[in-house]
């Protein structure tokens, strides 16, 4: 009778000291910061240019608003509008400029966008662990993806240099199914597959990874973190290892995953956005990030010893939302790696994939967890020794959610100004022009992405042709207009609950759903309907402001129907059959 495969290899402990965010850097840390990093020589100029143009656009827009408000004197309502308007317009301007840079680079050929996964040119000199943290996932789907990646590594001729570790934080009732699936795969896999389940989920996912580092990390030069819904080809994984072997100062190589597996209308819509708009935004991000790129927690290769020496996460002092275990650990870990002098790069390679939540509600559930983690970053922006770009990235991550209540507050202030302040900024010519400019900055990246995709025959063909590209953009824009106020209020409610101390649960993510019952949808959007109804009631009293805010009112009122309508896989297939949201077919393993 065949011997069963071992659950785990021999222990290879690696010290992973807990880091401090306050106090002075140690002498060892100061020396470590002197590690050589490869970054473009003009990287500081790039960053200054981006910040400068962002500030100029925001100041110019604020000055135009101020001139309009000053026609009858500056009152309290006017001051409130300006205080809220400046950071919000700056956020929009920054996003536009980032995309504009990416668009120019892609069109000029100075950045290739997604490139084929690199091929190793020399024999491997290292071993890599492929870590798959799971928490109450679909067992067949997870182990099926691992089997595909293992076969792809074997087909590429690199199987002997990799080991898979399935690191389960699932409940005890999930263990029998997980272990049975592991046993079936481990007996036949060309790549060793190990499995362990923790009885106590200390630290959630980052604690899961840290537990592996401290127990097995010394046996592996690198670890490649793969989420339960991730998929990567053998060439992509082997190529990333080859890159890291050639760069001893590189500790983090983050890929830009493309979305696959879309079935519902919502997934197909988001997959199209990822594949069409993603390259422009990512090319801009890479342009100014340099060796200070960020970490997204998955589909990324990490130098194990660098991670161990740099990224032991403490619990933060105080109650939530700022205290307790660090939830959005990835960006903090990237900042800690850079603090120790390691470089972090982002690369847009083919054959790195992930899935997307199937419905608007499932996306909101995932965002709720991210919101609490990213808000926590506000307490770490002033951490000792962080690179200023790390601080900026932490601020951007938090701002991604804080802007929602700020937008809502600006809308409510504008309505109050119209009701009580007399000189409502939104109904004046200059302010309407600024509103128009804001819309241009918001939607121009979509148009730039369409131009980039249409500029070359092979890209056009991948998206179904120029007609399909522009029809899909034409459908995406009104859908995005409807979705924006839904997201705004959902995230505002989340932020309020976070500051009230309500913690995000750690429930399994829904990755495969077809349809939502209206009886389940309506209660989730009762506040959206209430706020939309309030705006309708107020419109006769402030008709000009009401007219300008009509798209927001419509989006709020349509929220439950938008969530229900886009959750259908049948509708997704029907629109795909008519050429909507077509994306290039990836080289899946």
PyMOL commands that set and color helices and strands:
alter all, ss='L'
color gray80, all
select helices_A, chain A and resi 27-32+43-72+76-108+139-156+159-161+172-188+204-219+234-246+265-289+304-310+329-339+360-379+388-421+425-427+429-454+457-462+466-499+518-524+526-539+543-548+550-557+559-566+569-577
alter helices_A, ss='H'
color red, helices_A
select strands_A, chain A and resi 128-134+162-168+192-197+222-225+231-232+250-255+258-259+300-303+343-347+352-354
alter strands_A, ss='S'
color yellow, strands_A
deselect
rebuild
show_as cartoon
